[in-house]
Amino acid sequence: MRKTLLFFIKLFIIVAIFTFLITRAVKGSALTDLTWNNVHISLLLVGFFFNFLATATTLIRWRLLVLALGGKLSLSDAMRLGFIGFMFNLSPVGIIGGDAIKVYLLAKKNHTSVDDATAGVVIDRVIGLYTMFLMGLLFVVVTRFATDAAAFVRVIYTGLLVLTAGSTVFLAFFLIPSSSKNRRIQVINATPFIGKFLAAITGSIMKYQRKRRVLFNSFLLTVVVHCCFSISLYYTARGIFTQAPSLIDHAVLYCVGNIGSIVPLSAGPLEYLLDELYPFFTTTNHSSIEAGYGMSVGLTFRLLAVFVALVGVAFYLTSKKEVTEALAQAQKKDSMKNASK
């Protein structure tokens, strides 16, 4: 019952966001400018290539983090399990996320403990977000976007500062070696209901304290990931409209707009933020941008990601039994946690 209710709440929020965006876009000229004659397939293919390259690089980073804890994960298995997880992450308001699928597939196939597998996914996610926050701050300062007097820009800039500071504290808590390691685990263990589960994962995460080179290489790979996604967003915009902001502007748009990815919805937040952000920029011929432009680019960008996820569909069809068992494990674990509450 709770899962069904959560599903419909998520669905309602997504529909509400897009209803608002489309209603606002109809009042402007963005949708009328979006015609087949303006679409450049070659530019969209470039956008698709960089989207695919960025996604594949995240899986190489994940494999690096798994191997650092002594896990066994070949490059081919990293791609297979990773793309299956990516497919589930893009599924509409899914109950079981792709990260959970990756954890249980890895644990089952390569005999890695669930705690270590979870730790690898958590650190992978945190490094991805932390690097995006840092790059976002760098780009908004370099482009002088942060100096815009608009209230929305000030909120975004403040939010980036808070998120960067918060993720810095998170990483410091887990990854800076200290004699208080056991004390930190005890603090986590005292968390009501899920303390024991979190403490076990915390112990695994802290193993990365001795893997500084791995963490640094993961950071460098993440810089490549976000640069590729920024390029993909730029060519997506160029592919559907005759004019678009510059590449460096799209680096700001991607890093800031993708803050919406921390909201557990499969669609909506990214498109909303892009639609709000694009009017603060001008195209290369200094034309202003109206509402609806960002939504159109965001939806096309997400469509490219769906095409990338089709690789996961192919892998899923060849590993259906294995994925079904992993789903059952994940749902059983979720049911046990709910029962403990």
Residue pairs with C-beta under 8 A, 6 or more apart in sequence:
2 338
3 95
6 95
7 93
7 95
10 93
10 264
10 265
10 266
11 92
11 93
13 265
13 268
14 92
14 93
14 265
14 266
14 267
14 268
17 268
17 269
17 271
17 272
18 267
18 268
18 271
18 295
20 272
21 271
21 272
21 275
21 292
21 295
22 295
24 275
24 291
24 292
25 31
25 275
25 291
25 292
25 295
25 296
26 292
27 291
28 290
28 291
28 292
28 293
29 290
29 292
30 289
30 290
30 291
30 292
30 293
30 295
30 296
31 292
31 296
33 241
33 242
34 240
34 241
34 296
38 240
38 241
38 242
39 239
39 240
40 238
40 239
40 240
41 239
43 235
43 238
43 239
44 235
44 236
44 239
44 240
44 300
44 304
46 235
46 239
47 231
47 232
47 233
47 234
47 235
47 236
47 239
47 301
47 304
48 232
48 304
48 307
48 308
49 232
50 228
50 229
50 231
50 232
50 235
51 228
51 229
51 232
51 301
51 304
51 305
51 308
52 308
52 311
53 228
54 224
54 225
54 226
54 228
54 229
54 232
55 83
55 86
55 305
55 308
56 79
57 221
57 224
57 225
57 228
58 82
58 124
58 128
58 221
58 222
58 225
59 78
59 79
59 82
59 83
60 75
60 78
60 221
61 124
61 127
61 128
61 218
61 221
61 222
61 225
62 78
62 82
62 102
62 120
62 121
62 124
63 73
63 75
63 78
64 214
64 217
64 218
64 221
65 120
65 123
65 124
65 208
65 214
65 218
66 73
66 78
66 106
66 112
66 117
66 120
67 73
68 207
68 208
68 211
68 214
69 112
69 116
69 119
69 120
69 204
69 207
69 208
70 116
71 106
71 110
71 112
71 116
71 117
71 120
72 110
72 111
72 112
73 81
73 106
73 110
73 112
77 109
77 110
79 315
80 315
80 319
81 101
81 102
81 105
81 106
81 109
82 102
83 309
83 311
83 312
83 315
84 98
84 101
84 102
84 105
84 312
84 315
84 316
84 319
84 323
85 98
85 99
85 101
85 102
85 105
85 312
86 98
86 308
86 309
86 312
87 98
87 309
87 312
87 313
87 315
87 316
88 94
88 96
88 97
88 98
88 101
88 312
89 97
89 98
89 99
89 266
90 98
90 266
90 305
90 306
90 309
91 266
92 266
92 267
93 265
93 266
94 266
95 331
96 327
96 330
96 331
96 334
97 264
99 121
99 125
100 330
101 323
101 326
101 327
101 330
102 117
102 121
103 114
103 117
103 118
103 121
103 330
104 114
104 117
104 325
104 326
104 327
104 329
104 330
105 322
105 323
105 326
106 112
106 117
106 120
107 113
107 114
107 117
108 322
108 325
108 326
108 329
109 322
113 204
115 200
115 201
115 203
115 204
116 204
116 207
118 201
118 204
119 201
119 204
119 205
119 207
119 208
122 201
122 205
123 205
123 208
123 218
124 218
126 167
126 170
126 171
127 215
127 218
127 219
127 222
128 222
128 225
129 163
129 167
129 261
129 262
130 164
130 167
130 168
130 171
131 219
131 222
131 223
131 225
131 226
132 222
132 226
132 255
132 258
132 259
133 160
133 163
133 164
133 167
133 255
134 164
135 223
135 226
135 251
135 255
136 160
136 252
136 255
136 256
136 259
137 160
137 161
137 164
139 145
139 248
139 251
139 252
139 255
140 146
140 156
140 157
140 160
140 252
140 256
142 248
143 248
143 249
143 252
145 153
145 157
145 252
145 280
146 153
146 157
148 154
148 280
150 280
152 276
152 280
153 280
156 256
156 259
156 277
159 259
160 256
160 259
163 259
173 184
174 184
174 202
174 205
174 206
174 208
174 209
175 205
175 206
175 208
175 209
175 215
176 209
177 209
177 210
178 184
181 206
184 202
184 206
185 199
185 202
185 203
185 206
186 199
188 195
188 198
188 199
188 202
189 195
189 196
189 198
189 199
191 198
193 337
193 340
193 341
194 337
194 340
197 337
208 214
208 215
226 254
226 255
227 251
229 254
229 258
230 247
230 250
230 251
230 253
230 254
230 255
231 247
231 250
232 301
232 304
233 250
233 253
233 254
233 297
233 301
234 244
234 247
234 250
236 297
236 300
236 301
236 304
237 244
237 245
237 250
237 297
238 244
239 300
240 296
240 297
240 300
241 293
241 296
241 297
243 283
243 284
243 285
243 287
244 250
244 283
244 284
245 253
245 278
245 281
245 282
245 283
245 284
245 289
246 284
249 281
252 277
253 274
253 277
253 278
253 281
253 294
256 273
256 277
257 270
257 273
257 274
257 277
257 294
257 298
258 270
258 273
259 273
260 268
260 269
260 270
260 272
260 273
261 269
261 270
263 269
267 302
270 298
270 301
270 302
271 294
271 295
271 298
271 299
271 302
272 295
273 294
274 294
274 295
274 297
274 298
275 291
275 292
275 293
275 294
275 295
275 298
276 294
277 294
278 289
278 293
278 294
278 297
279 288
279 289
279 290
279 291
279 293
279 294
281 289
282 288
282 289
283 289
316 323
